[in-house]
Amino acid sequence: MTEHTKLFIPGPIEVRESILQAQTRPMIGHRGKVFEDLFARIQSKLRTVFYTSQRVFLSTSSGTGLWEGAARNCVTDDPSRGVLATVCGAFSERWADVFERNGKTTTVIQVGQGKAIKPEMVRDAIKAHPATFDAIAIVHNETSTGVMNPLEDIVAVVKELSPDTLILVDAVSSLAGVKIDFEALGLDVLLTSSQKCFGLPPGLAFAAVSDRALERARTIKHRGYYFDFLELEKFLVKNNTPATPAISLMFALDQQLDDMLAEGLDARFAHHTCLAEMTRAWARSQGFGLFAEPGYESQTVTCVDNTRGIDVKALNKFLASRHMNLSDGYGTLKGKTFRIAHMADLAETDMRALFEAINEFLRQ
Ligand SMILES: *Cc1c(COP(=O)(O)O)cnc(C)c1O
């Protein structure tokens, strides 16, 4: 590929040349056999990646669209029930806002930035609530703070205390980089976007959805239109989509899923762990801190605590001259932290080149 700026930002992530090329195949119609075969191939492989035998909806939207879908299809309008939203940073806060804007009663558990949601907090919130929550919303990997929440432990508490509560998980910045077993955990919605650990361009979103979630959707009158799970299901069983999907992105997805499964999911997860460990070790070696609470550091994005007080803007300007780009802190964390994504197909050599360039900047 010609010299371009390599992305170490948490989405969109670096996309391999062969995957970019897959998008340039001649167009096909979406109401024919060739498309149905493409959809079926993708569906089967997505089920493997999501660890489910149920279904994985494919949406031509970014992940935010499926946030709205989960809110509309899984939470009833009974104001006494509502959703329990766990907030630990900017993305989880936004999802809570999506529930509210869709008119759903939203009970919030909030922890400070850099902290993780603990199972005890969920236990207390469930016990304190007079009615059963229709759903709980959990952002697995809070991209704004580099915190990975203890999903398994949180899910165990919900299953024990409130088995009828649907479990909705945003794994936008972790799915395909970290193992999340939809079936074993008993999740109801597990959603992600194409431009993070899948290593694809932005524009597609995926959600594994349980039979139980579809049953809930049947009881809700106003589910909207574009993200109506029942409509998506009606077409999915025919290997199709209700509206015209981003077919070029599906060509790229088909190719990328082949490559991911050929490499092996466990190998890909181990690769993400390896890059995360390298990144943390580099940060510490340069005298920086890690922003995430110890024990909850993300495997896919490291939020570096800017304890040395470097000028992050100047750093990125320097990196631009080396054709690299990382992320400043998110929102109020701008300048106080900076973020390095280690997702999808970034290699150890890419990470080392980035660290060398930052070290060079630090020596100036
Ligand atoms: C990127 C991100 C989103 C937003 O996804 P879009 O695909 O941009 O809509 C939501 N949640 C998390 C945790 C993210 O990292």
The ligand as an SDF file (V2000), in Angstrom:
LIG
                    3D

 15 15  0  0  0  0  0  0  0  0999 V2000
  -16.9630    2.9060   19.0260 C   0  0  0  0  0  0  0  0  0  0  0  0
  -17.8890    2.5380   20.1200 C   0  0  0  0  0  0  0  0  0  0  0  0
  -19.2730    2.7390   20.0170 C   0  0  0  0  0  0  0  0  0  0  0  0
  -19.8860    3.4700   18.8840 C   0  0  0  0  0  0  0  0  0  0  0  0
  -19.9280    2.6430   17.7990 O   0  0  0  0  0  0  0  0  0  0  0  0
  -20.2550    3.2380   16.3370 P   0  0  0  0  0  0  0  0  0  0  0  0
  -19.9620    2.0680   15.4620 O   0  0  0  0  0  0  0  0  0  0  0  0
  -19.3170    4.4000   16.1500 O   0  0  0  0  0  0  0  0  0  0  0  0
  -21.6650    3.6460   16.3390 O   0  0  0  0  0  0  0  0  0  0  0  0
  -20.0770    2.2590   21.0290 C   0  0  0  0  0  0  0  0  0  0  0  0
  -19.5710    1.6350   22.0990 N   0  0  0  0  0  0  0  0  0  0  0  0
  -18.2530    1.4540   22.2460 C   0  0  0  0  0  0  0  0  0  0  0  0
  -17.7550    0.7640   23.4610 C   0  0  0  0  0  0  0  0  0  0  0  0
  -17.3670    1.8920   21.2650 C   0  0  0  0  0  0  0  0  0  0  0  0
  -16.0530    1.7070   21.4120 O   0  0  0  0  0  0  0  0  0  0  0  0
  1  2  1  0
  2  3  1  0
  2 14  2  0
  3  4  1  0
  3 10  2  0
  4  5  1  0
  5  6  1  0
  6  7  2  0
  6  8  1  0
  6  9  1  0
 10 11  1  0
 11 12  2  0
 12 13  1  0
 12 14  1  0
 14 15  1  0
M  END
$$$$
